[in-house]
Amino acid sequence: MAWRKSSYSSNGSEGDCVEVAHTPGAVHVRDSKVPGSPRLALGTTAWADFVTYATRSGPAQV
C-alpha cells in the first residue's frame, strides 16, 4: 500500500500526523508515528463524508 501524508503535517521531531492509503473501495488511515499499529479502513463514501465534515468544521480549537 502506498501511504501519503498531508503537506500540512508537522515535520518536527514529534511528527504528529495521520497517513492515508487508497485501495479499491476503501481508504485506510494510520498513525504515522506507529506504522505497524492497527489502522482504520473506511469505505469511499464514508471517507468522502468525513472529509466534507472535517473541512467544513475548520481547525480544532485547543
mmCIF file as Biopython writes it, N, C-alpha, C and O atoms, coordinates in Angstrom:
data_model
#
loop_
_atom_site.group_PDB
_atom_site.id
_atom_site.type_symbol
_atom_site.label_atom_id
_atom_site.label_alt_id
_atom_site.label_comp_id
_atom_site.label_asym_id
_atom_site.label_entity_id
_atom_site.label_seq_id
_atom_site.pdbx_PDB_ins_code
_atom_site.Cartn_x
_atom_site.Cartn_y
_atom_site.Cartn_z
_atom_site.occupancy
_atom_site.B_iso_or_equiv
_atom_site.auth_seq_id
_atom_site.auth_asym_id
_atom_site.pdbx_PDB_model_num
ATOM 1   N N  . MET A ? 1  ? 0.842   -1.172 0.000  1.0 0.0 1  A 1 
ATOM 2   C CA . MET A ? 1  ? 0.000   0.000  0.000  1.0 0.0 1  A 1 
ATOM 3   C C  . MET A ? 1  ? 0.892   1.241  0.000  1.0 0.0 1  A 1 
ATOM 4   O O  . MET A ? 1  ? 1.902   1.290  0.702  1.0 0.0 1  A 1 
ATOM 5   N N  . ALA A ? 2  ? 0.521   2.208  -0.767 1.0 0.0 2  A 1 
ATOM 6   C CA . ALA A ? 2  ? 1.262   3.474  -0.815 1.0 0.0 2  A 1 
ATOM 7   C C  . ALA A ? 2  ? 0.611   4.459  0.157  1.0 0.0 2  A 1 
ATOM 8   O O  . ALA A ? 2  ? -0.518  4.901  -0.059 1.0 0.0 2  A 1 
ATOM 9   N N  . TRP A ? 3  ? 1.327   4.797  1.221  1.0 0.0 3  A 1 
ATOM 10  C CA . TRP A ? 3  ? 0.819   5.715  2.242  1.0 0.0 3  A 1 
ATOM 11  C C  . TRP A ? 3  ? 1.249   7.140  1.924  1.0 0.0 3  A 1 
ATOM 12  O O  . TRP A ? 3  ? 2.359   7.378  1.448  1.0 0.0 3  A 1 
ATOM 13  N N  . ARG A ? 4  ? 0.336   8.100  2.200  1.0 0.0 4  A 1 
ATOM 14  C CA . ARG A ? 4  ? 0.626   9.525  1.980  1.0 0.0 4  A 1 
ATOM 15  C C  . ARG A ? 4  ? 0.250   10.313 3.222  1.0 0.0 4  A 1 
ATOM 16  O O  . ARG A ? 4  ? -0.640  9.920  3.976  1.0 0.0 4  A 1 
ATOM 17  N N  . LYS A ? 5  ? 0.937   11.432 3.428  1.0 0.0 5  A 1 
ATOM 18  C CA . LYS A ? 5  ? 0.523   12.343 4.483  1.0 0.0 5  A 1 
ATOM 19  C C  . LYS A ? 5  ? 0.332   13.739 3.919  1.0 0.0 5  A 1 
ATOM 20  O O  . LYS A ? 5  ? 0.844   14.075 2.851  1.0 0.0 5  A 1 
ATOM 21  N N  . SER A ? 6  ? -0.395  14.521 4.639  1.0 0.0 6  A 1 
ATOM 22  C CA . SER A ? 6  ? -0.714  15.873 4.218  1.0 0.0 6  A 1 
ATOM 23  C C  . SER A ? 6  ? 0.529   16.748 4.163  1.0 0.0 6  A 1 
ATOM 24  O O  . SER A ? 6  ? 1.468   16.565 4.937  1.0 0.0 6  A 1 
ATOM 25  N N  . SER A ? 7  ? 0.524   17.688 3.251  1.0 0.0 7  A 1 
ATOM 26  C CA . SER A ? 7  ? 1.608   18.669 3.191  1.0 0.0 7  A 1 
ATOM 27  C C  . SER A ? 7  ? 1.546   19.610 4.396  1.0 0.0 7  A 1 
ATOM 28  O O  . SER A ? 7  ? 2.499   20.349 4.643  1.0 0.0 7  A 1 
ATOM 29  N N  . TYR A ? 8  ? 0.450   19.597 5.144  1.0 0.0 8  A 1 
ATOM 30  C CA . TYR A ? 8  ? 0.302   20.406 6.349  1.0 0.0 8  A 1 
ATOM 31  C C  . TYR A ? 8  ? 0.845   19.695 7.581  1.0 0.0 8  A 1 
ATOM 32  O O  . TYR A ? 8  ? 0.770   20.242 8.682  1.0 0.0 8  A 1 
ATOM 33  N N  . SER A ? 9  ? 1.388   18.492 7.426  1.0 0.0 9  A 1 
ATOM 34  C CA . SER A ? 9  ? 1.895   17.697 8.546  1.0 0.0 9  A 1 
ATOM 35  C C  . SER A ? 9  ? 3.057   18.386 9.230  1.0 0.0 9  A 1 
ATOM 36  O O  . SER A ? 9  ? 3.785   19.180 8.632  1.0 0.0 9  A 1 
ATOM 37  N N  . SER A ? 10 ? 3.207   18.057 10.501 1.0 0.0 10 A 1 
ATOM 38  C CA . SER A ? 10 ? 4.369   18.526 11.253 1.0 0.0 10 A 1 
ATOM 39  C C  . SER A ? 10 ? 5.600   17.798 10.749 1.0 0.0 10 A 1 
ATOM 40  O O  . SER A ? 10 ? 5.580   16.577 10.598 1.0 0.0 10 A 1 
ATOM 41  N N  . ASN A ? 11 ? 6.650   18.519 10.492 1.0 0.0 11 A 1 
ATOM 42  C CA . ASN A ? 11 ? 7.910   17.899 10.091 1.0 0.0 11 A 1 
ATOM 43  C C  . ASN A ? 11 ? 8.915   17.905 11.240 1.0 0.0 11 A 1 
ATOM 44  O O  . ASN A ? 11 ? 10.089  17.589 11.042 1.0 0.0 11 A 1 
ATOM 45  N N  . GLY A ? 12 ? 8.458   18.262 12.435 1.0 0.0 12 A 1 
ATOM 46  C CA . GLY A ? 12 ? 9.337   18.304 13.599 1.0 0.0 12 A 1 
ATOM 47  C C  . GLY A ? 12 ? 9.635   16.918 14.130 1.0 0.0 12 A 1 
ATOM 48  O O  . GLY A ? 12 ? 9.295   15.912 13.509 1.0 0.0 12 A 1 
ATOM 49  N N  . SER A ? 13 ? 10.271  16.878 15.279 1.0 0.0 13 A 1 
ATOM 50  C CA . SER A ? 13 ? 10.671  15.601 15.864 1.0 0.0 13 A 1 
ATOM 51  C C  . SER A ? 13 ? 9.476   14.759 16.287 1.0 0.0 13 A 1 
ATOM 52  O O  . SER A ? 13 ? 9.573   13.532 16.328 1.0 0.0 13 A 1 
ATOM 53  N N  . GLU A ? 14 ? 8.346   15.398 16.605 1.0 0.0 14 A 1 
ATOM 54  C CA . GLU A ? 14 ? 7.175   14.640 17.032 1.0 0.0 14 A 1 
ATOM 55  C C  . GLU A ? 14 ? 6.452   14.014 15.850 1.0 0.0 14 A 1 
ATOM 56  O O  . GLU A ? 14 ? 5.906   12.919 15.987 1.0 0.0 14 A 1 
ATOM 57  N N  . GLY A ? 15 ? 6.428   14.654 14.720 1.0 0.0 15 A 1 
ATOM 58  C CA . GLY A ? 15 ? 5.828   14.104 13.518 1.0 0.0 15 A 1 
ATOM 59  C C  . GLY A ? 15 ? 4.368   13.729 13.659 1.0 0.0 15 A 1 
ATOM 60  O O  . GLY A ? 15 ? 3.935   12.709 13.125 1.0 0.0 15 A 1 
ATOM 61  N N  . ASP A ? 16 ? 3.596   14.547 14.378 1.0 0.0 16 A 1 
ATOM 62  C CA . ASP A ? 16 ? 2.182   14.243 14.601 1.0 0.0 16 A 1 
ATOM 63  C C  . ASP A ? 16 ? 1.409   14.296 13.298 1.0 0.0 16 A 1 
ATOM 64  O O  . ASP A ? 16 ? 1.215   15.368 12.726 1.0 0.0 16 A 1 
ATOM 65  N N  . CYS A ? 17 ? 0.973   13.147 12.835 1.0 0.0 17 A 1 
ATOM 66  C CA . CYS A ? 17 ? 0.258   13.108 11.574 1.0 0.0 17 A 1 
ATOM 67  C C  . CYS A ? 17 ? -0.442  11.768 11.398 1.0 0.0 17 A 1 
ATOM 68  O O  . CYS A ? 17 ? -0.074  10.765 12.008 1.0 0.0 17 A 1 
ATOM 69  N N  . VAL A ? 18 ? -1.441  11.782 10.561 1.0 0.0 18 A 1 
ATOM 70  C CA . VAL A ? 18 ? -2.023  10.529 10.100 1.0 0.0 18 A 1 
ATOM 71  C C  . VAL A ? 18 ? -1.623  10.357 8.646  1.0 0.0 18 A 1 
ATOM 72  O O  . VAL A ? 18 ? -1.346  11.329 7.945  1.0 0.0 18 A 1 
ATOM 73  N N  . GLU A ? 19 ? -1.597  9.119  8.207  1.0 0.0 19 A 1 
ATOM 74  C CA . GLU A ? 19 ? -1.311  8.804  6.813  1.0 0.0 19 A 1 
ATOM 75  C C  . GLU A ? 19 ? -2.523  8.087  6.238  1.0 0.0 19 A 1 
ATOM 76  O O  . GLU A ? 19 ? -3.251  7.408  6.961  1.0 0.0 19 A 1 
ATOM 77  N N  . VAL A ? 20 ? -2.735  8.239  4.939  1.0 0.0 20 A 1 
ATOM 78  C CA . VAL A ? 20 ? -3.832  7.550  4.266  1.0 0.0 20 A 1 
ATOM 79  C C  . VAL A ? 20 ? -3.302  6.769  3.075  1.0 0.0 20 A 1 
ATOM 80  O O  . VAL A ? 20 ? -2.316  7.148  2.442  1.0 0.0 20 A 1 
ATOM 81  N N  . ALA A ? 21 ? -3.981  5.674  2.790  1.0 0.0 21 A 1 
ATOM 82  C CA . ALA A ? 21 ? -3.673  4.863  1.609  1.0 0.0 21 A 1 
ATOM 83  C C  . ALA A ? 21 ? -4.993  4.491  0.955  1.0 0.0 21 A 1 
ATOM 84  O O  . ALA A ? 21 ? -5.928  4.054  1.626  1.0 0.0 21 A 1 
ATOM 85  N N  . HIS A ? 22 ? -5.063  4.666  -0.345 1.0 0.0 22 A 1 
ATOM 86  C CA . HIS A ? 22 ? -6.277  4.341  -1.096 1.0 0.0 22 A 1 
ATOM 87  C C  . HIS A ? 22 ? -6.141  2.960  -1.724 1.0 0.0 22 A 1 
ATOM 88  O O  . HIS A ? 22 ? -5.112  2.627  -2.312 1.0 0.0 22 A 1 
ATOM 89  N N  . THR A ? 23 ? -7.193  2.166  -1.590 1.0 0.0 23 A 1 
ATOM 90  C CA . THR A ? 23 ? -7.300  0.887  -2.281 1.0 0.0 23 A 1 
ATOM 91  C C  . THR A ? 23 ? -8.674  0.865  -2.935 1.0 0.0 23 A 1 
ATOM 92  O O  . THR A ? 23 ? -9.525  1.683  -2.586 1.0 0.0 23 A 1 
ATOM 93  N N  . PRO A ? 24 ? -8.914  -0.041 -3.866 1.0 0.0 24 A 1 
ATOM 94  C CA . PRO A ? 24 ? -10.242 -0.085 -4.478 1.0 0.0 24 A 1 
ATOM 95  C C  . PRO A ? 24 ? -11.329 -0.287 -3.414 1.0 0.0 24 A 1 
ATOM 96  O O  . PRO A ? 24 ? -11.360 -1.312 -2.733 1.0 0.0 24 A 1 
ATOM 97  N N  . GLY A ? 25 ? -12.204 0.688  -3.286 1.0 0.0 25 A 1 
ATOM 98  C CA . GLY A ? 25 ? -13.332 0.578  -2.372 1.0 0.0 25 A 1 
ATOM 99  C C  . GLY A ? 25 ? -13.069 0.980  -0.936 1.0 0.0 25 A 1 
ATOM 100 O O  . GLY A ? 25 ? -13.994 0.931  -0.125 1.0 0.0 25 A 1 
ATOM 101 N N  . ALA A ? 26 ? -11.838 1.383  -0.572 1.0 0.0 26 A 1 
ATOM 102 C CA . ALA A ? 26 ? -11.565 1.751  0.821  1.0 0.0 26 A 1 
ATOM 103 C C  . ALA A ? 26 ? -10.426 2.759  0.917  1.0 0.0 26 A 1 
ATOM 104 O O  . ALA A ? 26 ? -9.574  2.865  0.036  1.0 0.0 26 A 1 
ATOM 105 N N  . VAL A ? 27 ? -10.449 3.493  2.025  1.0 0.0 27 A 1 
ATOM 106 C CA . VAL A ? 27 ? -9.353  4.388  2.383  1.0 0.0 27 A 1 
ATOM 107 C C  . VAL A ? 27 ? -8.883  3.942  3.760  1.0 0.0 27 A 1 
ATOM 108 O O  . VAL A ? 27 ? -9.684  3.812  4.686  1.0 0.0 27 A 1 
ATOM 109 N N  . HIS A ? 28 ? -7.588  3.708  3.890  1.0 0.0 28 A 1 
ATOM 110 C CA . HIS A ? 28 ? -7.002  3.235  5.141  1.0 0.0 28 A 1 
ATOM 111 C C  . HIS A ? 28 ? -6.295  4.402  5.815  1.0 0.0 28 A 1 
ATOM 112 O O  . HIS A ? 28 ? -5.629  5.198  5.153  1.0 0.0 28 A 1 
ATOM 113 N N  . VAL A ? 29 ? -6.441  4.503  7.135  1.0 0.0 29 A 1 
ATOM 114 C CA . VAL A ? 29 ? -5.861  5.597  7.910  1.0 0.0 29 A 1 
ATOM 115 C C  . VAL A ? 29 ? -5.020  4.992  9.029  1.0 0.0 29 A 1 
ATOM 116 O O  . VAL A ? 29 ? -5.450  4.048  9.692  1.0 0.0 29 A 1 
ATOM 117 N N  . ARG A ? 30 ? -3.808  5.540  9.243  1.0 0.0 30 A 1 
ATOM 118 C CA . ARG A ? 30 ? -2.950  5.049  10.325 1.0 0.0 30 A 1 
ATOM 119 C C  . ARG A ? 30 ? -2.174  6.202  10.946 1.0 0.0 30 A 1 
ATOM 120 O O  . ARG A ? 30 ? -2.093  7.293  10.381 1.0 0.0 30 A 1 
ATOM 121 N N  . ASP A ? 31 ? -1.610  5.943  12.109 1.0 0.0 31 A 1 
ATOM 122 C CA . ASP A ? 31 ? -0.763  6.902  12.821 1.0 0.0 31 A 1 
ATOM 123 C C  . ASP A ? 31 ? 0.632   6.838  12.221 1.0 0.0 31 A 1 
ATOM 124 O O  . ASP A ? 31 ? 1.237   5.766  12.179 1.0 0.0 31 A 1 
ATOM 125 N N  . SER A ? 32 ? 1.148   7.958  11.760 1.0 0.0 32 A 1 
ATOM 126 C CA . SER A ? 32 ? 2.466   7.962  11.117 1.0 0.0 32 A 1 
ATOM 127 C C  . SER A ? 32 ? 3.595   7.620  12.084 1.0 0.0 32 A 1 
ATOM 128 O O  . SER A ? 32 ? 4.651   7.147  11.662 1.0 0.0 32 A 1 
ATOM 129 N N  . LYS A ? 33 ? 3.381   7.856  13.384 1.0 0.0 33 A 1 
ATOM 130 C CA . LYS A ? 33 ? 4.425   7.556  14.364 1.0 0.0 33 A 1 
ATOM 131 C C  . LYS A ? 33 ? 4.522   6.065  14.666 1.0 0.0 33 A 1 
ATOM 132 O O  . LYS A ? 33 ? 5.565   5.593  15.118 1.0 0.0 33 A 1 
ATOM 133 N N  . VAL A ? 34 ? 3.443   5.316  14.419 1.0 0.0 34 A 1 
ATOM 134 C CA . VAL A ? 34 ? 3.409   3.881  14.733 1.0 0.0 34 A 1 
ATOM 135 C C  . VAL A ? 34 ? 2.827   3.142  13.524 1.0 0.0 34 A 1 
ATOM 136 O O  . VAL A ? 34 ? 1.696   2.660  13.585 1.0 0.0 34 A 1 
ATOM 137 N N  . PRO A ? 35 ? 3.584   3.047  12.429 1.0 0.0 35 A 1 
ATOM 138 C CA . PRO A ? 35 ? 3.040   2.482  11.196 1.0 0.0 35 A 1 
ATOM 139 C C  . PRO A ? 35 ? 2.577   1.031  11.309 1.0 0.0 35 A 1 
ATOM 140 O O  . PRO A ? 35 ? 1.758   0.592  10.502 1.0 0.0 35 A 1 
ATOM 141 N N  . GLY A ? 36 ? 3.077   0.278  12.284 1.0 0.0 36 A 1 
ATOM 142 C CA . GLY A ? 36 ? 2.653   -1.108 12.442 1.0 0.0 36 A 1 
ATOM 143 C C  . GLY A ? 36 ? 1.419   -1.284 13.301 1.0 0.0 36 A 1 
ATOM 144 O O  . GLY A ? 36 ? 0.954   -2.408 13.490 1.0 0.0 36 A 1 
ATOM 145 N N  . SER A ? 37 ? 0.876   -0.189 13.827 1.0 0.0 37 A 1 
ATOM 146 C CA . SER A ? 37 ? -0.302  -0.275 14.691 1.0 0.0 37 A 1 
ATOM 147 C C  . SER A ? 37 ? -1.559  -0.540 13.862 1.0 0.0 37 A 1 
ATOM 148 O O  . SER A ? 37 ? -1.528  -0.430 12.636 1.0 0.0 37 A 1 
ATOM 149 N N  . PRO A ? 38 ? -2.665  -0.890 14.528 1.0 0.0 38 A 1 
ATOM 150 C CA . PRO A ? 38 ? -3.904  -1.103 13.775 1.0 0.0 38 A 1 
ATOM 151 C C  . PRO A ? 38 ? -4.284  0.146  12.982 1.0 0.0 38 A 1 
ATOM 152 O O  . PRO A ? 38 ? -3.952  1.267  13.366 1.0 0.0 38 A 1 
ATOM 153 N N  . ARG A ? 39 ? -4.970  -0.063 11.895 1.0 0.0 39 A 1 
ATOM 154 C CA . ARG A ? 39 ? -5.403  1.061  11.064 1.0 0.0 39 A 1 
ATOM 155 C C  . ARG A ? 39 ? -6.915  1.022  10.899 1.0 0.0 39 A 1 
ATOM 156 O O  . ARG A ? 39 ? -7.559  -0.006 11.107 1.0 0.0 39 A 1 
ATOM 157 N N  . LEU A ? 40 ? -7.444  2.139  10.529 1.0 0.0 40 A 1 
ATOM 158 C CA . LEU A ? 40 ? -8.870  2.296  10.300 1.0 0.0 40 A 1 
ATOM 159 C C  . LEU A ? 40 ? -9.118  2.210  8.804  1.0 0.0 40 A 1 
ATOM 160 O O  . LEU A ? 40 ? -8.433  2.868  8.022  1.0 0.0 40 A 1 
ATOM 161 N N  . ALA A ? 41 ? -10.090 1.408  8.401  1.0 0.0 41 A 1 
ATOM 162 C CA . ALA A ? 41 ? -10.456 1.316  6.980  1.0 0.0 41 A 1 
ATOM 163 C C  . ALA A ? 41 ? -11.878 1.840  6.821  1.0 0.0 41 A 1 
ATOM 164 O O  . ALA A ? 41 ? -12.801 1.387  7.498  1.0 0.0 41 A 1 
ATOM 165 N N  . LEU A ? 42 ? -12.038 2.794  5.925  1.0 0.0 42 A 1 
ATOM 166 C CA . LEU A ? 42 ? -13.345 3.390  5.658  1.0 0.0 42 A 1 
ATOM 167 C C  . LEU A ? 42 ? -13.714 3.168  4.201  1.0 0.0 42 A 1 
ATOM 168 O O  . LEU A ? 42 ? -12.858 3.223  3.318  1.0 0.0 42 A 1 
ATOM 169 N N  . GLY A ? 43 ? -14.986 2.920  3.957  1.0 0.0 43 A 1 
ATOM 170 C CA . GLY A ? 43 ? -15.462 2.866  2.585  1.0 0.0 43 A 1 
ATOM 171 C C  . GLY A ? 43 ? -15.297 4.238  1.949  1.0 0.0 43 A 1 
ATOM 172 O O  . GLY A ? 43 ? -15.204 5.246  2.649  1.0 0.0 43 A 1 
ATOM 173 N N  . THR A ? 44 ? -15.261 4.275  0.639  1.0 0.0 44 A 1 
ATOM 174 C CA . THR A ? 44 ? -15.008 5.546  -0.042 1.0 0.0 44 A 1 
ATOM 175 C C  . THR A ? 44 ? -16.093 6.587  0.239  1.0 0.0 44 A 1 
ATOM 176 O O  . THR A ? 44 ? -15.792 7.777  0.320  1.0 0.0 44 A 1 
ATOM 177 N N  . THR A ? 45 ? -17.339 6.162  0.387  1.0 0.0 45 A 1 
ATOM 178 C CA . THR A ? 45 ? -18.416 7.108  0.698  1.0 0.0 45 A 1 
ATOM 179 C C  . THR A ? 45 ? -18.247 7.666  2.105  1.0 0.0 45 A 1 
ATOM 180 O O  . THR A ? 45 ? -18.408 8.867  2.320  1.0 0.0 45 A 1 
ATOM 181 N N  . ALA A ? 46 ? -17.924 6.803  3.062  1.0 0.0 46 A 1 
ATOM 182 C CA . ALA A ? 46 ? -17.699 7.259  4.441  1.0 0.0 46 A 1 
ATOM 183 C C  . ALA A ? 46 ? -16.515 8.219  4.503  1.0 0.0 46 A 1 
ATOM 184 O O  . ALA A ? 46 ? -16.563 9.214  5.225  1.0 0.0 46 A 1 
ATOM 185 N N  . TRP A ? 47 ? -15.451 7.928  3.750  1.0 0.0 47 A 1 
ATOM 186 C CA . TRP A ? 47 ? -14.283 8.812  3.720  1.0 0.0 47 A 1 
ATOM 187 C C  . TRP A ? 47 ? -14.664 10.179 3.149  1.0 0.0 47 A 1 
ATOM 188 O O  . TRP A ? 47 ? -14.283 11.210 3.702  1.0 0.0 47 A 1 
ATOM 189 N N  . ALA A ? 48 ? -15.406 10.190 2.057  1.0 0.0 48 A 1 
ATOM 190 C CA . ALA A ? 48 ? -15.830 11.455 1.446  1.0 0.0 48 A 1 
ATOM 191 C C  . ALA A ? 48 ? -16.691 12.256 2.421  1.0 0.0 48 A 1 
ATOM 192 O O  . ALA A ? 48 ? -16.541 13.474 2.520  1.0 0.0 48 A 1 
ATOM 193 N N  . ASP A ? 49 ? -17.585 11.587 3.138  1.0 0.0 49 A 1 
ATOM 194 C CA . ASP A ? 49 ? -18.415 12.269 4.140  1.0 0.0 49 A 1 
ATOM 195 C C  . ASP A ? 49 ? -17.552 12.859 5.256  1.0 0.0 49 A 1 
ATOM 196 O O  . ASP A ? 49 ? -17.785 13.987 5.690  1.0 0.0 49 A 1 
ATOM 197 N N  . PHE A ? 50 ? -16.561 12.104 5.718  1.0 0.0 50 A 1 
ATOM 198 C CA . PHE A ? 50 ? -15.660 12.586 6.767  1.0 0.0 50 A 1 
ATOM 199 C C  . PHE A ? 50 ? -14.889 13.819 6.299  1.0 0.0 50 A 1 
ATOM 200 O O  . PHE A ? 50 ? -14.809 14.811 7.023  1.0 0.0 50 A 1 
ATOM 201 N N  . VAL A ? 51 ? -14.328 13.762 5.105  1.0 0.0 51 A 1 
ATOM 202 C CA . VAL A ? 51 ? -13.550 14.892 4.588  1.0 0.0 51 A 1 
ATOM 203 C C  . VAL A ? 51 ? -14.437 16.124 4.445  1.0 0.0 51 A 1 
ATOM 204 O O  . VAL A ? 51 ? -14.013 17.231 4.780  1.0 0.0 51 A 1 
ATOM 205 N N  . THR A ? 52 ? -15.646 15.949 3.959  1.0 0.0 52 A 1 
ATOM 206 C CA . THR A ? 52 ? -16.583 17.069 3.846  1.0 0.0 52 A 1 
ATOM 207 C C  . THR A ? 52 ? -16.850 17.682 5.210  1.0 0.0 52 A 1 
ATOM 208 O O  . THR A ? 52 ? -16.819 18.904 5.359  1.0 0.0 52 A 1 
ATOM 209 N N  . TYR A ? 53 ? -17.112 16.847 6.204  1.0 0.0 53 A 1 
ATOM 210 C CA . TYR A ? 53 ? -17.368 17.338 7.559  1.0 0.0 53 A 1 
ATOM 211 C C  . TYR A ? 53 ? -16.137 18.051 8.123  1.0 0.0 53 A 1 
ATOM 212 O O  . TYR A ? 53 ? -16.252 19.146 8.675  1.0 0.0 53 A 1 
ATOM 213 N N  . ALA A ? 54 ? -14.969 17.438 7.986  1.0 0.0 54 A 1 
ATOM 214 C CA . ALA A ? 54 ? -13.744 17.998 8.560  1.0 0.0 54 A 1 
ATOM 215 C C  . ALA A ? 54 ? -13.391 19.345 7.937  1.0 0.0 54 A 1 
ATOM 216 O O  . ALA A ? 54 ? -12.941 20.247 8.645  1.0 0.0 54 A 1 
ATOM 217 N N  . THR A ? 55 ? -13.582 19.498 6.649  1.0 0.0 55 A 1 
ATOM 218 C CA . THR A ? 55 ? -13.224 20.761 6.004  1.0 0.0 55 A 1 
ATOM 219 C C  . THR A ? 55 ? -14.241 21.856 6.308  1.0 0.0 55 A 1 
ATOM 220 O O  . THR A ? 55 ? -13.891 23.036 6.293  1.0 0.0 55 A 1 
ATOM 221 N N  . ARG A ? 56 ? -15.471 21.497 6.579  1.0 0.0 56 A 1 
ATOM 222 C CA . ARG A ? 56 ? -16.478 22.486 6.966  1.0 0.0 56 A 1 
ATOM 223 C C  . ARG A ? 56 ? -16.295 22.944 8.397  1.0 0.0 56 A 1 
ATOM 224 O O  . ARG A ? 56 ? -16.603 24.090 8.728  1.0 0.0 56 A 1 
ATOM 225 N N  . SER A ? 57 ? -15.799 22.065 9.249  1.0 0.0 57 A 1 
ATOM 226 C CA . SER A ? 57 ? -15.709 22.359 10.675 1.0 0.0 57 A 1 
ATOM 227 C C  . SER A ? 57 ? -14.574 23.301 11.021 1.0 0.0 57 A 1 
ATOM 228 O O  . SER A ? 57 ? -14.600 23.926 12.082 1.0 0.0 57 A 1 
ATOM 229 N N  . GLY A ? 58 ? -13.579 23.421 10.156 1.0 0.0 58 A 1 
ATOM 230 C CA . GLY A ? 58 ? -12.448 24.286 10.429 1.0 0.0 58 A 1 
ATOM 231 C C  . GLY A ? 58 ? -11.477 23.640 11.391 1.0 0.0 58 A 1 
ATOM 232 O O  . GLY A ? 58 ? -11.668 22.494 11.797 1.0 0.0 58 A 1 
ATOM 233 N N  . PRO A ? 59 ? -10.426 24.372 11.761 1.0 0.0 59 A 1 
ATOM 234 C CA . PRO A ? 59 ? -9.400  23.805 12.640 1.0 0.0 59 A 1 
ATOM 235 C C  . PRO A ? 59 ? -9.933  23.560 14.048 1.0 0.0 59 A 1 
ATOM 236 O O  . PRO A ? 59 ? -10.855 24.237 14.505 1.0 0.0 59 A 1 
ATOM 237 N N  . ALA A ? 60 ? -9.345  22.591 14.719 1.0 0.0 60 A 1 
ATOM 238 C CA . ALA A ? 60 ? -9.736  22.269 16.093 1.0 0.0 60 A 1 
ATOM 239 C C  . ALA A ? 60 ? -9.382  23.428 17.018 1.0 0.0 60 A 1 
ATOM 240 O O  . ALA A ? 60 ? -8.356  24.084 16.835 1.0 0.0 60 A 1 
ATOM 241 N N  . GLN A ? 61 ? -10.210 23.672 17.987 1.0 0.0 61 A 1 
ATOM 242 C CA . GLN A ? 61 ? -9.959  24.710 18.983 1.0 0.0 61 A 1 
ATOM 243 C C  . GLN A ? 61 ? -9.317  24.066 20.202 1.0 0.0 61 A 1 
ATOM 244 O O  . GLN A ? 61 ? -9.899  23.170 20.815 1.0 0.0 61 A 1 
ATOM 245 N N  . VAL A ? 62 ? -8.137  24.513 20.551 1.0 0.0 62 A 1 
ATOM 246 C CA . VAL A ? 62 ? -7.417  23.942 21.701 1.0 0.0 62 A 1 
ATOM 247 C C  . VAL A ? 62 ? -7.387  24.934 22.826 1.0 0.0 62 A 1 
ATOM 248 O O  . VAL A ? 62 ? -6.829  24.649 23.885 1.0 0.0 62 A 1 
#
